[in-house]
Amino acid sequence: MSLLPSKPDITAAKDAEPRVVGVESDDADDLLSALSSETARHLLGELHDDPAPPGELADRIGTSLQNAQYHLENLQEAGAVEVVDTAYSQKGREMDVYAPADQPLVIFAGDEEKSTSIRTALTRLLGAVGLLAVVSVLVQALSGEDVLPSLGGADGAASDGAAAAARTPTPVPDAGAADAATSVASGLGPGAFFFLGGAAVLVGGFLVWYATQ
């Protein structure tokens, strides 16, 4: 059985740490130069969505392989991306798999001490959001509702909604907006409400902390 093509291991990309770069630091020159191209910014955005080899990235943003490789090399030299694995195409060709070097990357104007504090705060915020997501899944499970609703259930709900709409006169605009909001809210389980509320508190706390620095 052929092992080609292979899927890359992107564990390193998921484990990347936040990076805060001061605009007056030595690293900022190379980083801002590499990101001055719209193509480079698109590539970095795509890599944050899903690490990939140059050929796949070129197809995803609609550019040539040579152009993608050029900008990836610039981003790598600036420390924005890195090669995390090697994959193989159907023809057995070896391909470097690129991923963001940092999660997230923040360009900051200010003193170095504050920059370090922001990096620490971002690390803690991301860790807290991850823990909140896990707890939210447990809350959803303990409530007795499905963590991931089935497609059949969604289709059934859509059919019921369509039938109800056919039997109900068209409401006035204000009532329709209220009904839509109620429908969306009723579709969210307790786990989703728990996550959204907790995330709002965490982000709000971070913004308050940042404003006082």
C-alpha positions as CSV (number, residue, x, y, z in Angstrom):
1,M,0.0,0.0,0.0
2,S,1.4,3.4,-0.9
3,L,2.0,5.9,1.8
4,L,1.8,8.9,-0.6
5,P,0.5,11.6,-0.4
6,S,1.2,12.1,3.3
7,K,-0.4,14.5,5.8
8,P,1.8,16.9,7.7
9,D,2.1,16.9,11.5
10,I,1.1,20.4,12.7
11,T,1.4,19.8,16.4
12,A,4.2,22.4,16.6
13,A,2.0,25.0,15.0
14,K,-0.7,24.5,17.6
15,D,1.8,24.8,20.4
16,A,3.3,28.1,19.2
17,E,3.6,30.8,21.8
18,P,2.4,34.5,21.5
19,R,5.0,36.9,20.2
20,V,5.0,40.7,20.9
21,V,7.3,42.8,18.7
22,G,8.0,46.4,19.5
23,V,8.0,48.7,16.5
24,E,11.4,50.1,17.6
25,S,13.0,46.7,18.0
26,D,15.5,45.2,15.6
27,D,13.0,42.5,14.6
28,A,10.4,45.0,13.5
29,D,12.3,46.1,10.4
30,D,12.4,42.7,8.8
31,L,8.9,41.8,10.0
32,L,7.3,45.0,8.7
33,S,9.3,44.7,5.4
34,A,8.1,41.1,4.9
35,L,4.5,42.1,5.7
36,S,4.5,45.1,3.4
37,S,3.3,42.9,0.5
38,E,-0.4,42.1,0.3
39,T,0.5,38.6,-0.9
40,A,2.6,38.0,2.2
41,R,-0.2,39.1,4.5
42,H,-2.6,36.7,2.7
43,L,-0.1,33.9,3.1
44,L,0.3,34.5,6.8
45,G,-3.5,34.7,7.3
46,E,-3.9,31.3,5.4
47,L,-1.2,29.7,7.5
48,H,-3.0,30.8,10.7
49,D,-6.1,29.0,9.3
50,D,-4.3,25.8,8.2
51,P,-0.5,25.1,7.8
52,A,0.4,23.9,4.3
53,P,3.2,23.5,1.7
54,P,3.9,26.4,-0.8
55,G,2.0,24.8,-3.7
56,E,-1.3,24.5,-1.7
57,L,-0.9,28.0,-0.3
58,A,-0.4,29.4,-3.8
59,D,-3.6,27.7,-5.0
60,R,-5.5,29.0,-2.0
61,I,-4.6,32.7,-2.5
62,G,-4.5,32.6,-6.3
63,T,-0.8,33.2,-7.0
64,S,2.1,31.4,-8.6
65,L,4.2,28.9,-6.8
66,Q,7.4,31.0,-7.3
67,N,5.7,34.1,-5.8
68,A,4.4,32.1,-2.8
69,Q,7.9,30.6,-2.1
70,Y,9.5,34.1,-2.4
71,H,7.2,35.6,0.2
72,L,7.3,32.6,2.5
73,E,11.1,32.8,2.5
74,N,10.9,36.5,3.5
75,L,8.4,35.7,6.2
76,Q,10.6,32.9,7.5
77,E,13.7,35.2,7.6
78,A,11.6,37.7,9.6
79,G,10.6,35.0,12.1
80,A,6.9,35.1,11.2
81,V,6.6,31.6,9.8
82,E,8.6,28.4,10.1
83,V,8.8,24.9,8.6
84,V,7.1,22.5,10.9
85,D,7.1,19.3,8.9
86,T,7.8,17.6,5.6
87,A,5.0,16.1,3.4
88,Y,5.1,14.1,0.2
89,S,2.9,14.6,-2.9
90,Q,1.3,11.8,-4.9
91,K,4.4,11.8,-7.1
92,G,6.7,11.4,-4.1
93,R,8.0,15.0,-4.2
94,E,9.2,16.3,-0.8
95,M,7.5,19.5,0.4
96,D,8.2,21.8,3.3
97,V,5.1,22.5,5.4
98,Y,4.9,26.1,6.7
99,A,3.1,27.3,9.8
100,P,2.9,30.5,11.9
101,A,5.9,30.8,14.3
102,D,3.7,32.6,16.8
103,Q,0.1,32.4,18.1
104,P,-0.7,35.2,17.9
105,L,1.8,37.8,16.5
106,V,1.4,41.3,17.9
107,I,3.2,44.4,16.8
108,F,3.4,46.8,19.7
109,A,4.4,50.4,20.1
110,G,5.8,51.0,23.6
111,D,8.5,50.2,26.0
112,E,10.0,46.7,26.3
113,E,8.8,46.0,29.8
114,K,5.2,46.7,28.8
115,S,5.7,44.5,25.7
116,T,6.8,41.6,27.9
117,S,3.8,42.1,30.2
118,I,1.4,42.0,27.2
119,R,2.9,38.8,26.0
120,T,2.5,37.2,29.4
121,A,-1.1,38.4,29.6
122,L,-1.9,37.1,26.1
123,T,-0.5,33.7,27.0
124,R,-2.7,33.5,30.1
125,L,-5.7,34.8,28.2
126,L,-5.4,32.1,25.5
127,G,-4.9,29.4,28.1
128,A,-8.0,30.6,30.0
129,V,-10.0,30.5,26.8
130,G,-8.9,27.0,26.0
131,L,-9.8,25.9,29.6
132,L,-13.2,27.7,29.2
133,A,-13.9,25.7,26.0
134,V,-13.2,22.4,27.7
135,V,-15.5,23.3,30.7
136,S,-18.2,24.5,28.3
137,V,-18.2,21.1,26.6
138,L,-18.6,19.5,30.0
139,V,-21.5,21.8,30.9
140,Q,-23.2,21.0,27.6
141,A,-22.7,17.2,28.2
142,L,-24.0,17.4,31.8
143,S,-27.1,19.3,30.6
144,G,-28.2,16.2,28.7
145,E,-28.0,17.9,25.3
146,D,-25.9,16.8,22.4
147,V,-22.5,18.5,22.1
148,L,-22.8,18.4,18.3
149,P,-26.4,18.3,17.0
150,S,-27.0,15.8,14.3
151,L,-27.6,16.9,10.7
152,G,-30.8,15.1,10.8
153,G,-32.0,17.1,13.7
154,A,-31.0,20.3,12.0
155,D,-32.9,19.3,8.8
156,G,-35.9,18.4,10.9
157,A,-35.8,21.7,12.7
158,A,-35.5,23.5,9.4
159,S,-38.5,21.6,8.0
160,D,-40.6,22.3,11.0
161,G,-39.6,26.0,10.8
162,A,-40.6,26.1,7.1
163,A,-43.9,24.5,7.9
164,A,-44.6,26.9,10.7
165,A,-43.7,29.8,8.5
166,A,-46.1,28.7,5.9
167,R,-48.9,28.6,8.5
168,T,-48.0,31.9,10.1
169,P,-48.9,35.3,8.6
170,T,-45.9,37.5,7.8
171,P,-45.0,39.5,11.0
172,V,-44.2,43.2,11.1
173,P,-40.4,43.9,10.8
174,D,-39.9,44.5,14.6
175,A,-41.7,41.3,15.5
176,G,-39.7,39.4,12.9
177,A,-36.4,40.6,14.3
178,A,-37.5,39.7,17.8
179,D,-38.6,36.2,16.6
180,A,-35.3,35.7,14.8
181,A,-33.3,36.7,17.9
182,T,-35.4,34.3,20.1
183,S,-34.9,31.5,17.6
184,V,-31.1,31.9,17.5
185,A,-31.0,32.1,21.3
186,S,-33.1,29.0,21.7
187,G,-30.7,27.1,19.4
188,L,-27.8,27.7,21.7
189,G,-27.2,25.1,24.4
190,P,-26.1,25.9,28.0
191,G,-22.5,25.1,27.0
192,A,-22.5,27.8,24.3
193,F,-24.0,30.3,26.7
194,F,-21.4,29.4,29.3
195,F,-18.6,29.8,26.8
196,L,-19.8,33.1,25.4
197,G,-20.4,34.6,28.9
198,G,-17.0,33.4,30.1
199,A,-15.2,34.7,27.0
200,A,-16.8,38.1,27.3
201,V,-15.6,38.3,30.9
202,L,-12.1,37.3,30.0
203,V,-11.8,39.6,27.1
204,G,-13.3,42.5,29.1
205,G,-10.9,41.9,31.9
206,F,-7.9,41.9,29.5
207,L,-9.1,45.2,27.9
208,V,-9.5,46.8,31.3
209,W,-6.0,45.6,32.3
210,Y,-4.5,46.9,29.1
211,A,-6.2,50.3,29.5
212,T,-4.6,50.7,32.9
213,Q,-1.0,49.9,31.7
